[in-house]
Amino acid sequence: MALIGILIIIIGFALNLNTIAVVISAGIATGLVADMSIFEILNTLGETFIAKREMCLYLLTLPVIGLCERYGLKEKAIMLIKKAKGLSTGKLLTGYLFIREVSSAVSVKDSVKFRMKK
């Protein structure tokens, strides 16, 4: 019974329900099965949030995932892949390496500025 949260997540995602609502309900259900009160569940969440800053990143990803799904990120990715059907391996690698070189150049430029400020 302790793994009820995983079952809720699987069923919720299979039924294409709201991602944030599924994850939060799974967390609350798991806490309730563990004989925790709502206050204890919220207290645990708050203490973890304060003690571990990584929790902030985790909590921020939930609304971002929900918004991306709501505004059709999956459909846009499918359209992009369909457009890239005629793309050769050489063109793909050239584009990838170009983006990589530009991002590394920007990174080097930023690190040089940072060192000069010290």
Summary of the structure (lengths in Angstrom):
residues: 118
radius of gyration: 21.7
end to end distance: 56.1
largest distance: 58.6
contacts: 250
relative contact order: 0.06
helix: 85%
strand: 0%
